[in-house]
Amino acid sequence: MKYCIKCGHQLVKRSLKHEGMIPYCVHCEEYRFPYANTAVSIILLSPDQSQVLLIQQYQKKDYILVAGYVNQQESLEEALYRECSEETGRKLLGIQYLKSAYYEASNTLMCCFIGVADSVSLKNISTWEIDKANWFSFTEALQVIKPNSLAKHFLEAYLAYRKNNPLILING
C-alpha cells in the first residue's frame, strides 16, 4: 500500500509500538494497516468423498476449484454456500476449513474449505460462469488441475491432510 485510502497522499513507514513498521499518512496523521480482498475456494467432494469437482471458466483451458469473492457483510461460510449453489447448482452437506493463502496477483486472501456436495449431478451448472465441470478421482485431479496454482496447492494440502485426519463437517 503506497497511498492513503482516505486522502491519496503518499504513505511513509513509521514505527508503531508492538506492530513494527506500518504505513502512515502524515496528512491524516493516521496509520493505514494493509488490506486485501477476501475470497473462498472449495474442494468440493462427491457424496461418497471419492471424487473432486473441478471447473473451467472464462474460456481458459485450466481446471481449477470452485471459488469466488466474499461480498460485504457476508461471512466466509455464507460466501462458500452461495458460490457453490450459484456456480454448481449443488447444495453443501457440510464444510470444514482447510487453510488460506495470499494471491498477490489480485491482492486476495484465499480461504479454502473442504465440502461435500449433495449429489454428483451437474445439470444445474451455471453456464454463464462455468464453461465445463467434471468430477475427477484424486489422481486424475492432480494431473489436470492448473499447474503451480493455488488450486493445486490447496488440493495437495487436502490430500496430505486426509491421510491422517477424518473429515469433520459442520453445517453452515
C-alpha positions in Angstrom: 0.0 0.0 0.0 1.6 3.2 -1.2 -1.1 5.8 -0.9 -3.6 6.8 1.8 -7.1 5.4 1.1 -8.7 8.5 2.6 -6.8 11.4 1.1 -4.5 9.9 -1.5 -1.2 11.2 -0.1 1.8 9.0 -0.3 2.4 6.9 2.8 5.6 6.6 4.8 6.7 3.8 7.0 6.5 4.7 10.7 7.2 2.6 13.7 4.2 1.7 15.8 4.9 0.2 19.2 4.3 -3.6 19.2 3.4 -3.6 15.5 6.6 -2.7 13.7 6.9 -0.5 10.6 3.4 0.4 9.4 2.3 2.7 6.5 1.4 6.1 7.9 -0.3 9.2 6.4 1.3 12.4 7.6 -1.6 14.4 6.1 -4.3 12.4 8.1 -1.9 11.7 10.9 -3.1 8.0 11.0 -1.7 4.6 10.4 -3.0 2.7 7.4 -3.0 -1.0 8.0 -2.8 -3.2 4.9 -6.0 -4.6 3.4 -6.8 -7.3 0.9 -9.7 -8.7 -0.9 -11.2 -11.9 0.5 -12.3 -15.0 -1.4 -13.2 -18.6 -0.8 -12.5 -21.7 -2.6 -13.8 -25.2 -2.1 -12.5 -28.7 -2.6 -15.9 -30.0 -3.5 -16.2 -33.7 -2.8 -18.8 -36.1 -4.2 -21.2 -37.5 -1.6 -19.1 -40.6 -1.2 -15.9 -38.4 -0.9 -14.1 -40.4 -3.7 -14.1 -37.5 -6.3 -13.5 -33.8 -6.5 -15.3 -31.3 -8.8 -13.0 -29.2 -11.0 -14.2 -26.4 -13.3 -13.1 -24.4 -16.3 -14.1 -20.8 -16.6 -13.8 -17.8 -18.9 -12.6 -19.8 -21.9 -9.4 -20.9 -20.1 -8.3 -24.5 -20.6 -7.1 -24.9 -17.0 -9.1 -26.8 -14.4 -9.5 -25.0 -11.0 -11.5 -25.3 -7.8 -14.9 -23.6 -7.4 -14.1 -20.1 -5.9 -15.5 -16.6 -5.5 -15.2 -13.4 -3.7 -16.8 -12.7 -0.3 -19.4 -9.9 -0.5 -19.6 -7.1 2.0 -21.4 -8.1 5.2 -21.0 -11.8 4.3 -19.2 -14.4 6.3 -16.8 -16.9 4.7 -19.3 -19.7 5.2 -22.1 -17.7 3.7 -20.0 -16.9 0.6 -19.0 -20.5 0.3 -22.5 -21.8 0.3 -23.6 -19.1 -2.1 -20.8 -19.6 -4.5 -21.3 -23.4 -4.5 -25.0 -23.0 -5.2 -24.6 -20.3 -7.8 -21.8 -22.0 -9.8 -22.6 -25.7 -9.5 -26.2 -25.9 -8.6 -25.2 -28.2 -5.7 -26.0 -27.8 -2.0 -23.4 -28.5 0.5 -24.0 -31.2 3.1 -21.3 -29.7 5.3 -17.9 -27.9 5.2 -14.6 -27.9 7.0 -11.9 -25.2 6.9 -8.6 -26.3 5.4 -6.2 -23.4 5.0 -5.6 -20.0 3.5 -3.0 -18.4 1.2 -2.4 -15.0 -0.2 -2.8 -14.5 -4.0 -0.6 -11.5 -4.9 -2.0 -11.0 -8.5 -5.3 -9.8 -7.1 -4.3 -8.8 -3.6 -6.6 -11.5 -2.3 -6.6 -13.7 0.8 -8.0 -17.1 -0.4 -9.6 -19.2 2.3 -10.0 -22.8 1.3 -12.6 -25.2 2.6 -13.5 -28.8 2.1 -17.1 -29.5 1.3 -19.4 -32.4 0.4 -21.9 -32.0 -2.3 -25.5 -33.3 -2.1 -25.1 -35.1 -5.4 -22.9 -35.6 -8.4 -25.5 -34.2 -10.8 -24.2 -31.4 -13.0 -27.5 -30.5 -14.6 -27.8 -27.1 -12.8 -24.2 -25.8 -13.6 -24.1 -22.1 -14.2 -23.4 -21.9 -17.9 -22.7 -18.2 -17.9 -19.9 -18.6 -15.3 -18.6 -22.1 -15.9 -17.6 -23.5 -19.3 -17.0 -27.0 -18.1 -17.2 -29.1 -14.9 -16.2 -32.6 -14.2 -15.8 -35.0 -11.3 -12.3 -36.4 -11.1 -10.6 -39.1 -8.9 -7.9 -37.5 -6.8 -5.2 -39.0 -9.0 -6.9 -37.6 -12.2 -7.4 -34.2 -10.5 -3.7 -33.8 -9.7 -3.0 -34.4 -13.4 -5.5 -31.9 -14.8 -5.6 -29.1 -12.2 -3.8 -25.9 -13.2 -0.1 -26.4 -12.5 1.6 -24.0 -9.9 -1.8 -22.6 -8.9 -3.4 -22.1 -5.5 -6.0 -24.6 -6.6 -3.3 -27.3 -6.9 -1.6 -26.1 -3.7 -5.0 -26.5 -1.8 -5.7 -29.9 -3.4 -2.3 -31.2 -2.4 -2.7 -29.8 1.1 -6.1 -31.6 1.4 -4.7 -34.9 0.1 -1.9 -34.7 2.7 -4.3 -33.8 5.4 -6.8 -36.6 4.7 -4.2 -39.3 5.2 -4.2 -38.8 8.9 -7.3 -36.8 9.7 -11.0 -37.6 9.5 -13.3 -35.1 7.7 -15.4 -33.4 10.4 -18.2 -31.5 8.6 -20.1 -28.6 10.1 -23.3 -27.2 8.6 -23.4 -23.5 7.7 
